């Protein structure tokens, strides 16, 4: 079984910008490449799990999301990092009804487990919202990090709240 590093996109990989779909608006967060490189070197597969309700809301199209995703994957490849797969939820409960993929549900993580024979108990998730952490917990991921540069979260079900991405692996002993 494979171990995985799951990453939320907006707020973890890139600076949060509401309904981001344009390449020119995409800015990587400091430390994301180093974080991914660290875990890739330890043998983890890297996945992105992202809610994209802007599609259901009509702010951008599925093809806009796919274009940005391909560009993002190429940027990681230039850094020597392979993103195994990007999972996204295009739904919004008020528009599309309920689904199993929208975080805090764990549908995207469970789909990755099924597709790639993942050991979720020994996998990691990094998110910037409590719903990311809840999705990890529901899927059986025991190690999760809430990334919050502003330290506005005082409490979380995450393993740890971190101010910088390097704080995740700088004390890592795996």
Helices and strands as residue ranges (DSSP letters): E 4-7, G 23-25, H 32-41, E 45-51, H 53-56, H 62-78, E 83-89, H 93-96, H 107-116, G 120-122, E 124-127, H 130-139, E 143-147, E 160-162, H 166-169
